[in-house]
Amino acid sequence: MVPLIHGLGRAPHFVLNRLMEISTILDLLANALVAGVMLGGFYAAVSVGISISFGMLDIANISHPAMIMLGSFMAYLINSHWGLDPLLIMLLIAPLFGLLGMGIYRVYFQLFESREKDPRRGLAFFFGLLFVTDVLLILFFGADLRGVETSYVDTVLNFGVVGIPLRLLIPFFIGVLVVLCMHLFLTRTFFGLAVAAVSQEPLGLRLMGVDPVRVKQIAFGLSVATAALGGAALIIIQPVEPALGREYIGRVFAVCVLGGMGSMSGTLFAAILLGVAESLTSTFVGPSWSPAVAFGILLFTLAWRPSGLMGRT
């Protein structure tokens, strides 16, 4: 009888420990889900430009992550010298990046599209632009991490067991706002409709008196401008160094393809889906597995729905 009594005495402690373990797992799950949604909003901000250039213009701009990093380092430079907030900086540099994007497209058009050369040569052009930008950033800023100083980077909003850092919440709202603005602009304006048609019916646009080259030039500039917004949001989340942009090459294209080519709402949904998948995997399995799970979701979705989650069938 004595061992049985001792066993009954230990039972409540065992149940209590199990309940504490379950509570801890639920807390981790809640925080991982919230962090994943916040991260997904940021992924949407850095992927909108690819949804425009690749999804709507059929231009595989591999240098897009380099433009993101250039935006991050511009934000760092202005913040360190003049103390401006990154939220204000992104509004100042976005028009400059738009002009830069228009210039890049003009060079691309003169070298490749106007001569009707193999599109793969254009891909090499953007690879070269990516490499040159990386090298220039390393020469000017070195390989050290650079960050910005703001009053909200270390602030965390606590809602019960869930903590939401402002450094994630602010980029999330930036991403949602950028996607919403681009969706309205591309679906409610004549220019937006022209962008949607430029890769499919360029002759029809010419018959309407619209210059397809000019439309693509402005749209490509818009895509690079959104990269600057994403870059300024990135340096709010974490310090950056030039090589960090390479991590986003596959990710931004994955978001674009998974959401559906050229779909702004699909971009946001796919970005949040990948963000949540990466966050859950990092929390419960390990950070090294998160890219594999995210791209596994992409492959599974494309096998089931080749046009993407919200693409036209």
N, C-alpha and C positions, 0 to 999 in steps of 0.2 A: 504493500500500500504506500510506503514512503516514496519510492520512485514515481509512482503515479501522481501523488500530491505535488512533488517537485515539478513534474512535467506540466501539471495544470497551472502551477505558479509562473512557469516560464511562458506559457501560451500568450497571456496578454502582452508581454514584452515583444514577442515575435510579431503579433498582429500590429502593435504600435509601430514597430520598425518598418513593416511592410507598408503601412499607411503613410508613413513619412517618406518612404521611397517613391510611392505613387504620387504623393503631393509634389515632391521635387521634380519628378518627370513631367507632371502637368505644368508646373511653373516654367520649366525649360521649354516645353512645347509652345506655351502661350507666347513667351518672349521670342522664340524662333520664328513663329508665324508672323508676329508683328514686325520683327526686324526684316523678314523676307519681303513683306509687302512694301516696307519703306525702301528697301534695296531695289525692288522691282520698279518703283517710281523713278529712281535714279537711272536705272537701265533704260527706261523709256526715254529719258532726256537725252542720253548719249546715242540712242538708236534711231531717233526720229529722222536725223539727217540721212542715214542709210536707207530708211524707208522711202525717202524722196529720191535720192540719187540712184539707188539700185532698184528699188521697187517700182518707181514711176518713170525714171529716165533711162533705165537700162545701162547705167554707168556704174561699174564695179569699182567704187572709190576705195581702194585698199588703204589709202592714206588718211581716211577719216579718223582713226584713232590718233594719228599724229597731230591732226588739227585739234583734237580734244586736249592732248597734252600741251600744245601751244597755248590754248586758252587757259589751262591751269597755270602755266608759268607766266603768262601775261597778268593773271590775277595776282600771283605771288609778287611779281615785280612792282605792280602798282600799289599793292597793300603794304609792302615793306618800305617803299619810298614815301608814299603819301598817306598811308593809313586808311585808305578807303575800304569800305566793306565790300566783300566779294559780290553781294547782291547788287550793289550799285555798279561795280566793275563790269559785271556781265552785260549790263545794259549799255555800257559805254563801248565795249569791245565788239559786241555782236554786229553792229553796222560795218566796222572795219573788216571783220572776218567775212561778211557778206561780199564786200568789194574784192577781197582776196579770192574768194571762191569764184566770183565772176571772171577774174583774171585767169585763174587756173583753168576754168572751162574754155576760155578763149584760146589758150595755148593748146589744150587737148583737142579742140575742134580743128584748129589749123593744121595740127600734125597728123590727126587720125580721121576724124569723122568727115572732114571736107574732102579727103582723098579716098574715102571708102576703104580704108585699110582694115586688116584683120583686127577685130576687137581685142584679141589677146595681146596685141602690141600696146594697146591702150592700158591694159592691165599692168604691163611692164612699166609704163610711164608712171602710174600711181605707186607702184612698188618703189621706183626710184625716188619719188617725192617723199614717200614714207621714210626711206633710208636717209635722205639728205636732211629732212627735218629732225630726225633723231640725232644725227651727228651734230647739227648746229646747236641743238639744245644741250647736248653733252659738253660741247666746246664752251658755251656761254655760262652754263649753270653747274657743270660737273655732274657727277653721279650720286651726289648726296641728296637726301630727302629734303624737300622744301615745303613749308606750310604757311598758313596765314594766321594772323592774330585777330580774333573776334571775341565779342563778349558772350557768345552763345555756344561756342564749340564744345565746351565741357559741361553744358547744362543738360540735365536729364529730367524729363517729366515722368513722375511716378503715378501710375494708376493701379493701386493694389500691388500685385506681385509683378506687374508689367512695367518695365522702364523704357521710355522712348527718348533716345538722345536727340536733341535738336539738330545735331550735325547729320542725322539721317532724315528727320522729319522735314527740314527745309528743302533738301534736294528732292524729296518725294513730291512735295507740292509744286516745285519747279517743273518736275517732269510731267505731272498731271496737267499743269497750266499750259506748258509748251505743246503737249499732245492735243489738248482741247483747242488751242488757238490755231494750230496747223490743220486740224480737222475742219474747223469752221471756215478757215481761209480757203482750203482746197476744195470744199464742197459747196460753198455759198457764193463764191465770186467767179466772174468770168475767167480771170487768170488761172484760178485753181482748176477749173474745168479744162482749160487749155493745157495745163500741165498733165492732167490725167490722159489727155488725148494725144500728146505730142509724140509719144513713142509708138502709137498705134495708127494714127491717122494724120501724119504730117502734111500730106497733100490736101486733106480736107481743111486743115488750118490755113494753108496758103490760099485756098479758094475763098476763105472768109476774111482774107486780108491780114492774117496773123503770121508773124515771122517765127517759125518753129525754133530756129537757132537762138533768137532773143529770149524766147520763153524758157528754153533749156538753160541758158546762161543765168537768168535771174533765179530760176528754181535751184540750180546748183549752188549759186551764191547763198540762197536761203538755207540749203542743207549744211553748208560750212558754218553759217552763222549759228545754227543750232548746236553745232559741235563746240563752239566757243562757250555757249551757255552750259553745256554739259561739262566742259573742262573746269569752269568756275565752280560748278556744283561739286565736282570731284574733289577739289582741293579743300572744300568745306568738310567733306567726309574724312579725309585722311591726307597726310603729307604725300607728296608725289616726287617721282624721279623719272627721267626721260624714258627708261625702258618699261615703265608701267603700262604705257599705251599698248604694247604688244599683247597684253592679256585681254584687250577688248576687241582685237581683230575678229576672232571667231565669235565672240559673244554678241556683238552688234549685228552681224550677219545672221546669227542664229535667231535673234529676236525678230528681225525683219522677215525671214522666211517662215518662222513658226507662226507669226501673227497673220501672215498673208501679205503678199507683195503689194506695197503701196497702201495698206490699210492702217490708218492712224489708230483707230480703236483696237485693231488687232495687235498693233505694236505695244500698246499699253497693257493689254491682257496678257500677251506672251511675255513681256518683260516682268510682270508681277508673278506669273507662273514660274519662270526661271529663277527669279529672286527667292521665292518661297522654297523651291526645290533645293537651291544651293544652301539656303540658311538651315533648313532641316537636316540636310546631309552633313553640313559642317558641325552642327550641334550634336547629332547622335551617332555619326559614323566617323567623320574626320574631314578637315578642310581639303585634303588632297583628293577626296572622292567627289567633291561638289561639281567640278566641271564635267566629269564623266556622267553623272546623273543628269545634269542639265542637257547635255548633248544626246543622251539616251532618250530623253523625253522628245527632243526634236526629231530623232530618227523614227521613233514609234509613231509620232503624230503624222509625219510625212508619209509613212507607210499606210496609215489609215486614211489620211486626207492630204493628198499631195499639194493642194492649193493653199495649205495653211489653215489655221483655225478660223479665220474670218476672211479668207481670200475668195475671189470669185471662182466658182466651179466651172 
